[in-house]
Amino acid sequence: MTSRISSKGEDYIDDNGIRTTVEYTVNEEGKKIKITRKIKRTLQKSLVEHAVAERKTWAKFGLEKGNKPGPDRATTTVGETVFLKLTPGNKVWFKLSMEFLRTVSDS
């Protein structure tokens, strides 16, 4: 296991866009260890509906006016929390409602 006391060694990006980071740490036995990380970042594009793309270009208003584009995590919520309570009686209720619908449709 290595300690997190480390000194940055090298950090460079090659022609293929792969970022290589080299760190040197000291383990519990006092030995120096070289850690090499290679990270490749790729751009992923996605298709959205025309209306969604148009809304993304709208200027911000209200308290958000003048802020950078995109949602601000401090002021924007994606949705609300919904609590779902499952009880063993749900199947019984479903059967009763189906029987009721059959009787109503037969009449």
ChimeraX attribute file (.defattr): number of C-alpha atoms within 10 A of each C-alpha:
attribute: neighborCount
match mode: 1-to-1
recipient: residues
	/A:1	7
	/A:2	14
	/A:3	9
	/A:4	10
	/A:5	9
	/A:6	15
	/A:7	11
	/A:8	11
	/A:9	12
	/A:10	11
	/A:11	13
	/A:12	11
	/A:13	13
	/A:14	8
	/A:15	6
	/A:16	7
	/A:17	12
	/A:18	15
	/A:19	15
	/A:20	15
	/A:21	16
	/A:22	15
	/A:23	15
	/A:24	17
	/A:25	17
	/A:26	17
	/A:27	14
	/A:28	9
	/A:29	8
	/A:30	9
	/A:31	10
	/A:32	13
	/A:33	13
	/A:34	12
	/A:35	13
	/A:36	13
	/A:37	11
	/A:38	12
	/A:39	11
	/A:40	10
	/A:41	8
	/A:42	8
	/A:43	5
	/A:44	5
	/A:45	6
	/A:46	5
	/A:47	7
	/A:48	9
	/A:49	7
	/A:50	8
	/A:51	8
	/A:52	10
	/A:53	11
	/A:54	10
	/A:55	9
	/A:56	12
	/A:57	10
	/A:58	9
	/A:59	12
	/A:60	14
	/A:61	9
	/A:62	6
	/A:63	8
	/A:64	14
	/A:65	10
	/A:66	10
	/A:67	12
	/A:68	10
	/A:69	13
	/A:70	10
	/A:71	13
	/A:72	11
	/A:73	8
	/A:74	6
	/A:75	8
	/A:76	10
	/A:77	9
	/A:78	7
	/A:79	6
	/A:80	6
	/A:81	6
	/A:82	6
	/A:83	6
	/A:84	6
	/A:85	5
	/A:86	7
	/A:87	7
	/A:88	7
	/A:89	8
	/A:90	10
	/A:91	10
	/A:92	10
	/A:93	11
	/A:94	11
	/A:95	11
	/A:96	12
	/A:97	12
	/A:98	12
	/A:99	12
	/A:100	12
	/A:101	11
	/A:102	11
	/A:103	10
	/A:104	9
	/A:105	8
	/A:106	7
	/A:107	5
